Amino acid sequence: MTIRTLPALLTLWLLPLFALAARADEPEPRRLEGELAGARWAALVPENWNGRLLLAAPDRRPAPLPLVAELDAATPEHRALLAAGWALATTSYRRSGTILADAIEDLRALRDHLAAEIGPAQTTIVAGTGMGGLVATLAAERHGDEFNGFLAIDPRFDLRDPRALRLRCDQQPRAPLLFLFGLSTSAGVIEYRDRAGAVANAESFVPVLWFQAPPEETDSVPGTDLPTAVAALASWIRTREPPAARLDDLPAANEACPDTPEPPAPERKPAESVPLPDEPPPTVPVDGAPAAG
């Protein structure tokens, strides 16, 4: 080894240490945790909090998994949102399984608790995936005046809360609602949007659709990650101008499953009376707003 190459090697060895030191200098978000009505919750509040709050509605948690509020500050998406000044919070819900009515109440309770603990948020968005996407959609329809916007990611419109079977979508969100979805949930999301457009009134919003194809199946410019969708939704809330739909990569109906023969029609049998599950009612009252149509 020559003396001339020594500085270059030292630089290569020290670069990772410099990177670690730079990350160590970044202020860690304040972490808050607790329990509300049996639901565990967690929150991350950045040092530069700008009054914007993202409430994450989790997907369905199968029993008997323990109730845990999962919120990791180290994921790239969460780091980006925290760096942009967003506070993040989530709930475990008060029980496992399909929970819709009480899940909405758990999010409302968490919002109210955080308002008392860190101060009222200027902008609050509810974002959920799967069952959480359905929770976000139902909250947009019933509590659009309490939140500012909603992001539903691959919502599971097929789920029914056994403790609140009357709780159905009416396709009339009362606040900006952005759907981020893939092919597996595209039929339900598009049907919801079409119905929302048909029954729209002066108090409802027509959702905006963002289709996200798998990266290997599209040449389009990336831009459907969580921080991008949250930024678009926040801009919609601020300007009252909805973002443009992103459906360029959505295959036509006859291209989604090419060369797949139509399945034979199932044999029709007389309908049987199936008793509903004997479960206790939700712990919060379910409003009796009739579904549209």
C-alpha positions as CSV (number, residue, x, y, z in Angstrom):
1,M,0.0,0.0,0.0
2,T,1.4,3.4,-1.0
3,I,1.1,6.5,1.1
4,R,-0.8,8.1,-1.7
5,T,-3.6,5.6,-1.6
6,L,-4.0,5.7,2.2
7,P,-6.2,8.9,2.3
8,A,-8.6,7.4,-0.3
9,L,-9.0,4.2,1.7
10,L,-9.5,6.2,4.9
11,T,-12.3,8.2,3.2
12,L,-14.0,5.0,2.1
13,W,-13.9,3.6,5.6
14,L,-15.1,6.8,7.2
15,L,-18.0,7.5,4.8
16,P,-20.4,5.0,6.5
17,L,-19.5,6.5,9.9
18,F,-20.3,10.0,8.6
19,A,-23.7,8.8,7.4
20,L,-24.5,7.2,10.7
21,A,-23.5,10.4,12.5
22,A,-25.7,12.5,10.2
23,R,-28.7,10.2,10.9
24,A,-27.9,10.3,14.7
25,D,-28.1,14.1,14.5
26,E,-31.7,13.9,13.1
27,P,-34.1,14.6,16.0
28,E,-36.1,11.5,16.9
29,P,-39.9,11.9,16.9
30,R,-41.7,11.9,20.2
31,R,-43.4,8.6,20.8
32,L,-46.7,8.5,22.8
33,E,-48.6,5.3,23.8
34,G,-51.6,4.4,25.8
35,E,-55.0,2.7,25.8
36,L,-58.5,4.0,25.1
37,A,-61.6,1.8,25.7
38,G,-59.5,-1.3,25.4
39,A,-57.7,-0.3,22.2
40,R,-54.0,0.2,22.3
41,W,-52.7,3.3,20.5
42,A,-49.4,4.8,19.5
43,A,-48.3,8.1,18.0
44,L,-45.2,9.7,16.6
45,V,-44.9,13.5,16.8
46,P,-42.0,15.1,14.9
47,E,-40.1,18.0,16.4
48,N,-41.2,20.2,13.4
49,W,-44.9,19.2,13.7
50,N,-46.9,21.5,11.5
51,G,-50.4,20.7,12.8
52,R,-51.1,17.8,10.3
53,L,-52.1,14.4,11.6
54,L,-52.4,11.1,9.8
55,L,-54.5,8.5,11.6
56,A,-53.8,5.0,10.3
57,A,-56.7,2.5,10.3
58,P,-55.1,-1.0,10.4
59,D,-56.2,-4.0,8.4
60,R,-58.2,-6.9,9.9
61,R,-56.3,-8.6,12.8
62,P,-57.2,-12.2,13.1
63,A,-57.8,-13.6,16.6
64,P,-56.1,-14.6,18.8
65,L,-53.3,-12.2,17.9
66,P,-52.7,-9.7,20.7
67,L,-53.9,-6.1,20.4
68,V,-50.8,-4.1,19.5
69,A,-50.6,-0.6,18.0
70,E,-47.9,-1.1,15.3
71,L,-46.2,2.1,14.3
72,D,-42.5,2.0,13.1
73,A,-40.7,5.4,12.7
74,A,-38.0,3.7,10.7
75,T,-39.9,2.7,7.6
76,P,-39.1,4.9,4.5
77,E,-42.7,6.1,4.1
78,H,-43.1,7.0,7.8
79,R,-39.7,8.8,7.8
80,A,-40.8,10.8,4.7
81,L,-44.1,11.8,6.3
82,L,-42.4,12.7,9.7
83,A,-39.8,14.7,7.8
84,A,-42.6,16.6,6.1
85,G,-44.0,17.6,9.5
86,W,-46.8,15.0,9.8
87,A,-47.7,13.4,13.1
88,L,-48.6,9.8,12.8
89,A,-50.9,7.7,15.0
90,T,-52.6,4.4,14.9
91,T,-54.9,2.1,17.0
92,S,-55.1,-1.6,17.5
93,Y,-58.9,-1.3,17.7
94,R,-60.6,-2.7,20.8
95,R,-60.8,-6.2,19.5
96,S,-59.6,-8.5,16.7
97,G,-61.6,-9.7,13.7
98,T,-63.9,-7.7,11.4
99,I,-64.6,-4.5,13.3
100,L,-66.1,-1.5,11.6
101,A,-68.5,0.5,13.9
102,D,-66.2,0.3,16.9
103,A,-63.1,0.9,14.7
104,I,-64.5,4.2,13.6
105,E,-65.2,5.1,17.2
106,D,-61.6,4.1,18.2
107,L,-60.2,6.5,15.6
108,R,-62.5,9.3,16.7
109,A,-61.4,8.7,20.3
110,L,-57.8,8.7,19.4
111,R,-58.1,12.0,17.5
112,D,-59.8,13.6,20.5
113,H,-57.2,12.3,22.9
114,L,-54.3,13.6,20.8
115,A,-56.0,16.9,20.5
116,A,-55.8,17.2,24.3
117,E,-52.3,15.8,24.6
118,I,-50.4,17.5,21.7
119,G,-52.9,20.1,20.6
120,P,-55.7,20.2,18.0
121,A,-54.6,19.3,14.5
122,Q,-55.2,21.7,11.7
123,T,-55.6,18.9,9.1
124,T,-56.5,15.3,10.0
125,I,-56.4,12.5,7.4
126,V,-57.6,8.9,8.0
127,A,-55.7,6.3,5.9
128,G,-56.3,2.6,5.9
129,T,-55.6,-0.6,4.0
130,G,-57.9,-3.6,3.5
131,M,-60.4,-3.5,6.2
132,G,-58.9,-0.2,7.3
133,G,-59.7,1.1,3.8
134,L,-63.3,0.2,4.3
135,V,-63.2,1.8,7.8
136,A,-61.8,5.0,6.1
137,T,-64.6,4.9,3.5
138,L,-67.3,4.5,6.0
139,A,-65.9,7.3,8.2
140,A,-65.8,9.5,5.1
141,E,-69.5,8.9,4.6
142,R,-70.6,9.3,8.3
143,H,-68.0,11.6,9.8
144,G,-66.7,13.8,6.9
145,D,-67.3,16.9,9.0
146,E,-65.0,15.6,11.8
147,F,-62.0,14.8,9.6
148,N,-60.5,16.6,6.6
149,G,-59.8,13.8,4.1
150,F,-59.6,10.0,3.7
151,L,-57.2,7.6,1.9
152,A,-58.6,4.1,1.3
153,I,-56.0,1.6,0.1
154,D,-57.4,-1.6,-1.5
155,P,-60.6,-1.3,0.6
156,R,-62.4,-4.6,1.4
157,F,-65.9,-3.7,0.5
158,D,-67.0,-7.4,0.9
159,L,-66.5,-7.3,4.7
160,R,-69.4,-7.1,7.1
161,D,-69.3,-6.3,10.8
162,P,-71.2,-9.1,12.6
163,R,-72.0,-6.6,15.4
164,A,-73.2,-3.9,13.0
165,L,-74.7,-5.6,9.9
166,R,-76.7,-2.5,9.1
167,L,-73.5,-0.5,8.6
168,R,-73.2,-0.4,4.8
169,C,-71.7,2.1,2.3
170,D,-74.0,4.7,0.9
171,Q,-71.5,5.9,-1.7
172,Q,-71.8,9.5,-0.6
173,P,-68.5,10.5,1.1
174,R,-68.8,13.9,2.8
175,A,-65.1,14.8,2.5
176,P,-62.3,14.2,-0.1
177,L,-61.7,10.5,-0.6
178,L,-58.8,9.1,-2.5
179,F,-58.7,5.4,-3.5
180,L,-55.3,3.8,-4.0
181,F,-55.9,0.3,-5.4
182,G,-54.6,-2.6,-7.4
183,L,-56.1,-5.1,-9.8
184,S,-57.6,-7.3,-7.1
185,T,-59.8,-4.6,-5.7
186,S,-60.4,-2.6,-8.9
187,A,-63.9,-3.8,-9.6
188,G,-65.3,-2.8,-6.2
189,V,-63.5,0.6,-6.2
190,I,-64.6,1.5,-9.7
191,E,-68.2,0.4,-8.9
192,Y,-68.1,2.6,-5.7
193,R,-66.8,5.6,-7.8
194,D,-69.4,5.2,-10.5
195,R,-72.2,5.0,-7.9
196,A,-70.8,8.0,-6.0
197,G,-70.9,10.0,-9.2
198,A,-74.5,8.9,-10.0
199,V,-75.8,9.9,-6.5
200,A,-73.6,12.9,-5.9
201,N,-75.1,16.0,-4.3
202,A,-74.0,19.4,-3.0
203,E,-72.7,17.8,0.2
204,S,-70.9,14.8,-1.2
205,F,-67.6,14.2,-3.0
206,V,-66.8,12.0,-5.9
207,P,-63.7,9.9,-5.0
208,V,-60.5,10.1,-7.0
209,L,-59.0,6.8,-8.2
210,W,-55.3,6.0,-8.3
211,F,-54.5,2.6,-9.8
212,Q,-51.1,1.2,-8.9
213,A,-49.9,-1.6,-11.1
214,P,-47.0,-3.8,-9.9
215,P,-43.7,-2.1,-10.8
216,E,-42.7,-4.9,-13.2
217,E,-45.9,-4.4,-15.2
218,T,-45.7,-0.7,-15.9
219,D,-43.4,1.9,-17.5
220,S,-45.1,4.8,-15.9
221,V,-43.3,7.2,-13.6
222,P,-43.6,6.0,-10.0
223,G,-45.7,8.2,-7.7
224,T,-48.3,6.2,-5.9
225,D,-46.6,5.6,-2.7
226,L,-48.1,6.7,0.7
227,P,-46.4,10.0,1.0
228,T,-47.3,11.0,-2.5
229,A,-50.9,10.1,-2.0
230,V,-51.1,11.9,1.3
231,A,-49.6,15.0,-0.3
232,A,-52.1,14.9,-3.1
233,L,-55.0,14.5,-0.6
234,A,-53.7,17.4,1.5
235,S,-53.5,19.6,-1.6
236,W,-57.1,18.6,-2.4
237,I,-58.2,19.6,1.1
238,R,-56.3,22.9,0.9
239,T,-57.3,24.0,-2.6
240,R,-60.6,22.2,-3.0
241,E,-59.3,21.0,-6.4
242,P,-59.2,17.1,-6.7
243,P,-56.1,15.6,-8.1
244,A,-56.2,14.0,-11.5
245,A,-57.2,10.3,-11.7
246,R,-54.4,7.8,-12.3
247,L,-55.9,5.0,-14.4
248,D,-53.5,4.8,-17.4
249,D,-52.1,1.4,-16.4
250,L,-55.5,-0.1,-15.5
251,P,-56.1,-2.9,-18.0
252,A,-59.4,-3.2,-19.8
253,A,-61.9,-5.7,-18.3
254,N,-61.2,-8.2,-21.1
255,E,-57.5,-7.8,-20.6
256,A,-57.4,-8.4,-16.9
257,C,-57.6,-12.2,-17.3
258,P,-56.9,-13.1,-21.0
259,D,-57.9,-16.5,-22.4
260,T,-59.8,-17.4,-19.3
261,P,-63.0,-19.2,-20.1
262,E,-66.2,-18.2,-18.4
263,P,-66.9,-20.5,-15.4
264,P,-70.1,-22.5,-15.6
265,A,-73.1,-21.0,-13.9
266,P,-73.6,-22.6,-10.5
267,E,-76.6,-24.7,-9.9
268,R,-79.3,-22.7,-8.1
269,K,-80.6,-24.1,-4.9
270,P,-83.4,-22.9,-2.7
271,A,-82.3,-20.2,-0.3
272,E,-81.8,-21.4,3.2
273,S,-82.4,-19.4,6.3
274,V,-79.0,-18.9,7.9
275,P,-79.1,-17.5,11.5
276,L,-76.9,-14.5,12.1
277,P,-74.0,-15.1,14.5
278,D,-75.0,-14.7,18.2
279,E,-72.6,-11.8,19.0
280,P,-73.0,-8.8,21.3
281,P,-73.8,-5.5,19.7
282,P,-71.1,-2.9,19.0
283,T,-70.2,-0.9,22.0
284,V,-71.1,2.4,20.2
285,P,-74.5,3.0,18.6
286,V,-74.7,2.6,14.8
287,D,-76.5,5.4,13.0
288,G,-79.5,4.3,11.0
289,A,-78.7,6.3,7.9
290,P,-80.3,4.4,4.9
291,A,-78.0,3.3,2.2
292,A,-78.4,5.1,-1.1
293,G,-80.5,3.4,-3.7
